[in-house]
Structures are given as structure tokens and as C-alpha cells.
């Protein structure tokens, strides 16, 4: 009987551990890229109406985390107001799309 209780306890502990692993997976994604310091990355999802402007850092990189999955356009607006052509990226769960 004691052996059976030990096995049940071990099985329960494993089940709880696997549940924790499943919960740790991120349901969101990210976009990262590069530009010139002072540029702004405009990240948009037409299907949801989401729009965010992210400033390019002094190191020439930008990142936007916690995006829902879907298709986004990323446009770089330079400090002088000129725009790079939009790039389309599709985000999957837990992925990071890179744009240049």
C-alpha cells in the first residue's frame, strides 16, 4: 500500500510539473529590427487595428514584444519624415520576426 501511495504521489507531481511547463509557453510574439538612431518603426496589424510606434535606439535596434499572432506591416519612418517601404511579417506563437 505504501508503494502504491508513493507511485501516485510521484505521478501527481509529474502531472503538476508538465502543467507548469505548458503554462510557461508564451502566447505572444515580437518584432525586432534595425534602423538609424532617431528613426521610428511603425508596427501595424490591419486585422485588429493595432498600431504602435517604437523608437529606434542609439544602437540602431528596435523591439516590440507582447504582440498577438497575426500578420503585421512594419514601416520605418526616418527623422527627416521619409519612409522606407513597408515590410510584411507573420508572427507565430512565441516567435520573433526580424526586419531590416
VEXKOLMAR-759550 format. One line per field, with one value per atom (N, C-alpha, C): residue number from 1; x, y negated, z negated. Coordinates in steps of 0.02 Angstrom, whole numbers, always signed. Atoms other than C-alpha are relative to their C-alpha. Layout:
VEXKOLMAR-759550
k c(NUM; ...);
east c(X; ...);
north c(Y; ...);
up c(Z; ...);
//
This chain:
VEXKOLMAR-759550
k c(1; 1; 1; 2; 2; 2; 3; 3; 3; 4; 4; 4; 5; 5; 5; 6; 6; 6; 7; 7; 7; 8; 8; 8; 9; 9; 9; 10; 10; 10; 11; 11; 11; 12; 12; 12; 13; 13; 13; 14; 14; 14; 15; 15; 15; 16; 16; 16; 17; 17; 17; 18; 18; 18; 19; 19; 19; 20; 20; 20; 21; 21; 21; 22; 22; 22; 23; 23; 23; 24; 24; 24; 25; 25; 25; 26; 26; 26; 27; 27; 27; 28; 28; 28; 29; 29; 29; 30; 30; 30; 31; 31; 31; 32; 32; 32; 33; 33; 33; 34; 34; 34; 35; 35; 35; 36; 36; 36; 37; 37; 37; 38; 38; 38; 39; 39; 39; 40; 40; 40; 41; 41; 41; 42; 42; 42; 43; 43; 43; 44; 44; 44; 45; 45; 45; 46; 46; 46; 47; 47; 47; 48; 48; 48; 49; 49; 49; 50; 50; 50; 51; 51; 51; 52; 52; 52; 53; 53; 53; 54; 54; 54; 55; 55; 55; 56; 56; 56; 57; 57; 57; 58; 58; 58; 59; 59; 59; 60; 60; 60; 61; 61; 61; 62; 62; 62; 63; 63; 63; 64; 64; 64; 65; 65; 65; 66; 66; 66; 67; 67; 67; 68; 68; 68; 69; 69; 69; 70; 70; 70; 71; 71; 71; 72; 72; 72; 73; 73; 73; 74; 74; 74; 75; 75; 75; 76; 76; 76; 77; 77; 77; 78; 78; 78; 79; 79; 79; 80; 80; 80; 81; 81; 81; 82; 82; 82; 83; 83; 83; 84; 84; 84; 85; 85; 85; 86; 86; 86; 87; 87; 87; 88; 88; 88; 89; 89; 89; 90; 90; 90; 91; 91; 91; 92; 92; 92; 93; 93; 93; 94; 94; 94; 95; 95; 95; 96; 96; 96; 97; 97; 97; 98; 98; 98; 99; 99; 99; 100; 100; 100);
east c(+41; +0; +43; -44; +142; +33; -31; +224; -49; +52; +60; -9; +6; +44; +59; -60; +222; -5; +8; +186; -52; +52; +26; +26; -28; +118; +49; -48; +255; -36; +38; +129; -34; +32; +37; +51; -52; +199; +22; -18; +245; -54; +55; +73; +0; -3; +87; +59; -60; +262; -12; +14; +204; -50; +48; +58; +36; -39; +181; +40; -37; +286; -45; +47; +134; -20; +20; +85; +56; -57; +261; +9; -7; +247; -36; +28; +215; -51; +51; +57; +9; -12; +133; +65; -58; +269; +33; -36; +389; +23; -31; +457; +62; -61; +635; +32; -33; +740; +50; -51; +862; -18; +9; +867; +53; -47; +956; -26; +23; +951; -44; +47; +803; -56; +54; +702; -56; +56; +532; -26; +31; +466; -74; +72; +279; -24; +21; +206; -76; +73; +26; -27; +38; -98; -68; +62; -240; -61; +57; -350; -27; +21; -353; -3; -3; -324; +58; -58; -165; +50; -53; -36; +44; -48; +121; +60; -62; +268; +54; -55; +434; +62; -60; +587; +60; -62; +749; +50; -46; +877; +67; -65; +1051; +44; -39; +1122; -27; +28; +1014; -50; +47; +894; -66; +64; +711; -31; +36; +599; -67; +66; +415; -21; +20; +365; -75; +69; +197; -51; +47; +116; -39; +41; -27; +21; -17; -2; -41; +34; -51; +48; -40; +10; +6; -15; +92; +38; -44; +166; +45; -50; +324; +29; -25; +371; +48; -48; +523; -9; +4; +498; +64; -63; +661; -13; +5; +694; -20; +17; +676; -71; +69; +499; -8; +5; +541; -14; +21; +478; +33; -22; +552; -63; +58; +437; -20; +25; +328; +21; -17; +381; -56; +53; +253; +32; -24; +288; -60; +52; +182; +28; -23; +200; -36; +25; +178; +9; -5; +160; +73; -68; +323; +55; -52; +415; +21; -23; +516; +16; -13; +510; +53; -53; +662; -10; +5; +652; +62; -59; +792; -21);
north c(+59; +0; -63; +58; -119; -12; +5; -83; -33; +27; -124; -75; +71; -291; -40; +34; -335; -9; +5; -297; -52; +49; -400; -71; +66; -545; -22; +16; -537; -17; +14; -531; -69; +65; -681; -56; +51; -780; -11; +5; -742; -38; +33; -796; -75; +71; -961; -33; +28; -989; -12; +9; -964; -56; +54; -1082; -67; +61; -1215; -16; +10; -1190; -26; +22; -1211; -72; +68; -1371; -49; +44; -1441; -21; +19; -1446; -66; +66; -1620; +4; +3; -1653; -63; +61; -1812; +5; +1; -1859; -68; +64; -2000; -17; +24; -2105; -39; +38; -2167; -18; +21; -2258; -54; +51; -2394; -60; +63; -2572; -47; +51; -2733; -29; +31; -2809; -60; +54; -2928; +20; -25; -2827; +28; -30; -2760; +59; -58; -2586; -2; +0; -2585; +71; -70; -2413; +1; +1; -2384; +69; -60; -2241; -24; +26; -2290; +40; -42; -2143; -19; +15; -2201; -75; +71; -2388; -21; +14; -2376; -44; +42; -2512; -24; +21; -2552; -31; +32; -2668; +14; -18; -2611; -37; +38; -2724; +46; -37; -2652; -28; +20; -2655; -24; +25; -2731; +53; -54; -2560; +21; -14; -2559; +57; -56; -2424; -20; +9; -2417; +69; -62; -2283; -17; +4; -2268; +71; -66; -2121; +2; -11; -2050; -15; +7; -2054; +64; -58; -1939; +29; -31; -1815; -34; +30; -1876; -31; +32; -1975; -74; +69; -2143; -32; +38; -2279; -42; +40; -2365; -50; +54; -2533; -42; +43; -2635; -72; +72; -2824; -33; +33; -2920; -67; +63; -3076; -58; +53; -3182; +7; -11; -3112; +48; -48; -2998; +70; -67; -2818; +54; -60; -2650; +38; -42; -2530; +47; -44; -2429; +72; -71; -2251; +38; -41; -2116; +59; -57; -1988; +37; -40; -1846; +29; -22; -1809; +64; -63; -1634; -3; -1; -1592; +7; -3; -1627; -18; +15; -1687; -73; +68; -1842; -11; +16; -1915; -55; +49; -2013; -37; +42; -2158; -44; +42; -2263; -68);
up c(+0; +0; +0; +3; -43; +67; -66; +125; +49; -44; +215; -13; +17; +123; +26; -25; +170; +75; -72; +353; +18; -14; +350; -13; +16; +269; +55; -53; +400; +65; -60; +542; -4; +11; +469; +8; -5; +453; +72; -71; +634; +38; -35; +693; -14; +18; +599; +35; -33; +671; +73; -71; +850; +11; -6; +823; -5; +7; +767; +62; -62; +923; +55; -51; +1035; -12; +16; +946; +13; -9; +967; +72; -70; +1156; +13; -14; +1221; +56; -52; +1320; +43; -37; +1390; +39; -43; +1513; -3; +0; +1552; +71; -62; +1695; -21; +13; +1695; +67; -62; +1823; -13; +5; +1859; +43; -37; +1923; -24; +23; +1888; -66; +62; +1714; +16; -12; +1709; +47; -42; +1836; -44; +35; +1786; +41; -32; +1826; -14; +7; +1857; +13; -3; +1822; -1; -6; +1879; +19; -17; +1888; +24; -29; +2006; -23; +20; +1950; -69; +69; +1768; -14; +11; +1788; -44; +43; +1683; +38; -28; +1715; -57; +52; +1615; +34; -24; +1645; -51; +43; +1575; +25; -18; +1574; +6; -8; +1640; -50; +53; +1500; +29; -20; +1505; +32; -30; +1550; +69; -66; +1709; +1; +3; +1649; -33; +33; +1601; -13; +15; +1524; -30; +31; +1486; -19; +26; +1376; -13; +21; +1323; +55; -56; +1495; +8; -14; +1534; +68; -65; +1677; +55; -57; +1849; +49; -52; +1998; -15; +15; +1969; +57; -43; +2077; -44; +37; +2016; +49; -41; +2088; -41; +34; +2042; +25; -15; +2034; -25; +17; +2038; -33; +35; +1936; +47; -48; +2095; +27; -22; +2121; +58; -55; +2267; -28; +23; +2258; +43; -36; +2305; +22; -20; +2399; -58; +53; +2280; +13; -3; +2241; -36; +31; +2201; -35; +38; +2066; -30; +31; +1999; -64; +66; +1814; -21; +29; +1743; -75; +73; +1559; -21; +27; +1468; +46; -49; +1623; -4; -8; +1657; +73; -71; +1833; +2; -7; +1890; +66; -60; +2012; +3; -11; +2087; +25);
//
